Amino acid sequence: MKKYNFNAGPSILPEFTIQETVKAIQNLNGSGLSLMEISHRSKDFEAILNEAVSLFKELLNIPEGYSVLFLGGGASMQFCMVPYNLLNTKAAYLNTGTWASKALKEAKLFGEVVEVASSKDANFSYIPKNYEVPADADYLHITTNNTIFGTELHTDLDVNVPLVADMSSDILSRPMDVSKYALIYGGAQKNLGPAGVTFVIVRNDILGKVKRAIPSMLNYQLHIDNGSMYNTPPCVPIFACLQTLKWIKNLGGVSELYKINKKKAELLYNEIDSNPLFKGTAAKEDRSIMNVCFVMEDKYKALEDEFMEFAKGKGMVGIKGHRSVGGFRASIYNAMPVEGIEALVAAMQEFAKLKA
């Protein structure tokens, strides 16, 4: 039976990425050495890293004046690294979920933090609108896609201060204007590669303005100056990221991938809205095209466990919802094929015929 991986992260990867990485782990470029054992200072790995940076810039049309870094520590390390490097006196944060809340908490260690808006009042089921950003804030921090609650910012914000974004779960899923952002970061393990590497896209001119001393490993400028190799980088995950970037380019780029992502989300949301057993949990205008959260209608609540087992029997993996929301969550990242959505929809329809 074919398995469909809806895990929220680490999550599905393109088969191309998996196969190319396996081959490189066994024997990189015919060198007789594994990718896991080559020097990060070797010409082979320098070529891998340089190509990954170049392709990232190409696919996202990253303007001149920005650097792309591959670091360790996960997106959670960025929760403190961002304010360490950027917060002088005041920062603004939009609170749209668990990860945004954690980023806000870390920033409070470095200066004043203004929560410009929050959707906590409705269990983060919507994206706040019509809030004001303090003109004297050093930056505004947003989380563009909220994996746990299934909401997403679908456009690039226009704000009057430097914009910082956690894009762990929607990077490369839609076209975007990088020039509107001062810094973008994210863990790779949802849309780009395996766990273990973090990407950072930073506009160079925002650095060097804080008054505090910054520890070496937390200093963006030091990593830029050393080309992501101030210390030994996560070589295998970076190689895998490169393969995913190649896969996206071969598909036709981010614009083509966005068309596929919208089709997948539309298929699944249409089923949720029309199936008598299920209902969505996020405000319709803010529904994520990456993480689809849904629950049973109230009168069918007792069937949740039964549907979970039914879906597993049909090959669905990782659809249990986060405990903060309950129900179900289908993470339909870039690598999830339309076939996977069709299989989940078929399972939902079959279960409804049996129970509704």
ZAMARGU-4260 file (C-alpha; in steps of 0.2 Angstrom, whole numbers, plus 5000, padded with zeros to 4 digits):
<rodrens>
0) 5000/5000/5000 | 5006/5017/4995 | 5010/5029/5010 | 5006/5048/5009 | 5016/5058/5021
5) 5006/5072/5029 | 5018/5075/5043 | 5020/5093/5049 | 5039/5092/5050 | 5051/5084/5047
10) 5040/5081/5032 | 5039/5074/5015 | 5053/5077/5003 | 5054/5076/4984 | 5059/5058/4978
15) 5072/5067/4968 | 5080/5074/4984 | 5080/5058/4993 | 5087/5048/4979 | 5101/5060/4974
20) 5106/5062/4993 | 5106/5043/4995 | 5118/5042/4980 | 5129/5056/4987 | 5130/5048/5004
25) 5136/5032/4996 | 5148/5040/4984 | 5149/5059/4981 | 5153/5063/4962 | 5163/5047/4960
30) 5175/5052/4973 | 5175/5036/4982 | 5170/5045/4998 | 5153/5048/5006 | 5145/5065/5007
35) 5145/5062/5026 | 5164/5061/5027 | 5171/5074/5015 | 5179/5090/5022 | 5168/5105/5022
40) 5183/5114/5015 | 5185/5103/5000 | 5181/5109/4982 | 5167/5097/4981 | 5157/5104/4996
45) 5162/5122/4992 | 5154/5119/4975 | 5138/5112/4983 | 5136/5127/4995 | 5139/5140/4982
50) 5127/5132/4970 | 5114/5131/4984 | 5116/5149/4987 | 5115/5154/4969 | 5100/5144/4966
55) 5091/5150/4981 | 5094/5168/4975 | 5088/5163/4957 | 5072/5155/4962 | 5067/5169/4974
60) 5074/5183/4963 | 5084/5189/4978 | 5090/5207/4975 | 5108/5212/4976 | 5113/5217/4994
65) 5106/5202/5002 | 5116/5187/5009 | 5110/5169/5010 | 5116/5158/5024 | 5115/5140/5029
70) 5116/5138/5048 | 5113/5126/5062 | 5102/5128/5077 | 5085/5128/5069 | 5072/5142/5067
75) 5071/5142/5086 | 5089/5148/5087 | 5084/5163/5076 | 5071/5168/5089 | 5086/5175/5099
80) 5098/5178/5085 | 5086/5191/5077 | 5085/5202/5092 | 5103/5199/5096 | 5108/5207/5080
85) 5094/5219/5076 | 5085/5225/5092 | 5092/5241/5099 | 5078/5248/5109 | 5061/5242/5103
90) 5054/5228/5092 | 5036/5225/5086 | 5029/5207/5084 | 5013/5200/5076 | 5007/5186/5087
95) 4999/5173/5076 | 5003/5156/5085 | 5014/5146/5095 | 5030/5150/5086 | 5027/5168/5085
100) 5024/5168/5104 | 5040/5159/5107 | 5050/5172/5096 | 5041/5186/5105 | 5046/5179/5122
105) 5065/5178/5117 | 5065/5195/5110 | 5060/5202/5127 | 5077/5197/5133 | 5085/5211/5123
110) 5074/5226/5124 | 5056/5232/5123 | 5044/5222/5113 | 5027/5228/5107 | 5014/5215/5102
115) 5005/5225/5088 | 4991/5212/5087 | 4987/5194/5092 | 4974/5181/5087 | 4976/5172/5103
120) 4958/5177/5108 | 4951/5164/5095 | 4965/5151/5097 | 4975/5159/5083 | 4962/5154/5070
125) 4964/5170/5060 | 4977/5183/5055 | 4975/5200/5063 | 4972/5215/5052 | 4972/5234/5054
130) 4985/5236/5067 | 4998/5249/5069 | 5017/5246/5069 | 5027/5259/5080 | 5037/5270/5068
135) 5052/5269/5080 | 5052/5250/5080 | 5069/5242/5075 | 5059/5229/5065 | 5042/5220/5064
140) 5043/5201/5066 | 5030/5190/5058 | 5027/5172/5056 | 5020/5170/5038 | 5013/5152/5040
145) 5007/5145/5056 | 5009/5126/5055 | 4999/5122/5071 | 4984/5133/5068 | 4983/5132/5049
150) 4983/5151/5045 | 4994/5160/5033 | 4999/5177/5027 | 4996/5177/5008 | 5004/5193/5003
155) 5020/5202/5007 | 5016/5216/5020 | 5020/5234/5017 | 5027/5242/5033 | 5037/5257/5038
160) 5050/5248/5047 | 5062/5233/5043 | 5052/5217/5041 | 5058/5201/5048 | 5049/5184/5044
165) 5049/5167/5050 | 5045/5157/5034 | 5050/5140/5040 | 5034/5132/5033 | 5030/5142/5017
170) 5047/5146/5009 | 5047/5143/4991 | 5028/5139/4991 | 5023/5155/4982 | 5031/5170/4973
175) 5036/5184/4984 | 5045/5201/4984 | 5061/5198/4994 | 5065/5217/4993 | 5050/5220/5006
180) 5060/5210/5019 | 5075/5214/5029 | 5078/5196/5035 | 5069/5180/5031 | 5073/5164/5041
185) 5067/5146/5043 | 5070/5128/5047 | 5073/5118/5031 | 5063/5103/5037 | 5046/5107/5029
190) 5048/5114/5012 | 5067/5113/5008 | 5077/5098/5016 | 5079/5087/5031 | 5081/5094/5049
195) 5098/5100/5054 | 5100/5116/5043 | 5092/5133/5044 | 5091/5146/5030 | 5093/5165/5033
200) 5091/5178/5019 | 5097/5195/5026 | 5099/5212/5019 | 5117/5217/5023 | 5114/5235/5027
205) 5103/5231/5042 | 5118/5223/5052 | 5131/5232/5063 | 5119/5244/5071 | 5116/5237/5088
210) 5127/5243/5103 | 5129/5226/5112 | 5143/5214/5109 | 5137/5198/5099 | 5144/5181/5103
215) 5153/5174/5087 | 5141/5160/5083 | 5126/5172/5085 | 5133/5185/5074 | 5126/5186/5056
220) 5140/5197/5049 | 5153/5184/5055 | 5143/5170/5046 | 5142/5181/5030 | 5161/5185/5031
225) 5164/5166/5032 | 5152/5161/5019 | 5142/5150/5031 | 5158/5141/5036 | 5163/5150/5052
230) 5161/5133/5059 | 5157/5116/5051 | 5141/5117/5042 | 5128/5104/5041 | 5134/5096/5025
235) 5122/5083/5022 | 5106/5093/5024 | 5113/5107/5014 | 5116/5095/4999 | 5098/5089/5001
240) 5092/5107/5001 | 5102/5109/4984 | 5093/5094/4977 | 5076/5102/4982 | 5080/5118/4974
245) 5085/5109/4958 | 5069/5100/4959 | 5059/5116/4960 | 5068/5124/4945 | 5065/5108/4935
250) 5046/5110/4939 | 5047/5127/4931 | 5051/5137/4947 | 5041/5145/4961 | 5027/5151/4950
255) 5023/5134/4944 | 5024/5126/4961 | 5012/5139/4967 | 4999/5134/4955 | 5001/5116/4960
260) 5000/5121/4979 | 4984/5131/4976 | 4976/5117/4967 | 4980/5105/4981 | 4973/5116/4994
265) 4958/5120/4984 | 4954/5101/4982 | 4956/5098/5001 | 4947/5113/5007 | 4932/5110/4995
270) 4930/5093/5002 | 4931/5099/5020 | 4917/5112/5016 | 4906/5100/5007 | 4908/5084/5017
275) 4895/5083/5031 | 4907/5075/5043 | 4921/5089/5043 | 4923/5107/5046 | 4939/5119/5045
280) 4946/5128/5060 | 4954/5143/5052 | 4946/5158/5045 | 4943/5155/5027 | 4952/5171/5021
285) 4967/5166/5031 | 4968/5147/5027 | 4985/5140/5024 | 4989/5132/5008 | 5003/5122/5017
290) 4994/5116/5033 | 4976/5111/5032 | 4968/5110/5049 | 4950/5102/5051 | 4939/5093/5064
295) 4924/5083/5064 | 4907/5092/5065 | 4901/5093/5083 | 4888/5079/5081 | 4901/5067/5074
300) 4915/5072/5086 | 4915/5054/5093 | 4920/5048/5076 | 4937/5056/5076 | 4948/5041/5082
305) 4938/5030/5070 | 4942/5041/5055 | 4960/5042/5061 | 4962/5023/5060 | 4952/5022/5044
310) 4963/5035/5035 | 4979/5026/5042 | 4972/5010/5034 | 4971/5020/5017 | 4989/5025/5018
315) 4988/5042/5026 | 5002/5046/5038 | 5004/5060/5050 | 4986/5068/5049 | 4983/5069/5068
320) 4980/5087/5073 | 4991/5097/5085 | 4985/5095/5103 | 4982/5114/5103 | 4968/5112/5089
325) 4964/5094/5090 | 4956/5084/5075 | 4966/5083/5060 | 4980/5092/5051 | 4986/5088/5033
330) 5003/5096/5029 | 5003/5098/5010 | 5020/5105/5008 | 5029/5108/4991 | 5034/5090/4989
335) 5016/5083/4992 | 5009/5077/4975 | 4991/5081/4970 | 4989/5062/4970 | 4991/5062/4989
340) 4977/5075/4991 | 4966/5065/4980 | 4969/5050/4991 | 4964/5059/5007 | 4949/5066/4999
345) 4943/5049/4993 | 4946/5042/5011 | 4935/5057/5018 | 4922/5053/5005 | 4921/5035/5008
350) 4921/5037/5027 | 4906/5049/5025 | 4896/5037/5015 | 4899/5024/5029 | 4894/5036/5043
355) 4884/5051/5038
</rodrens>
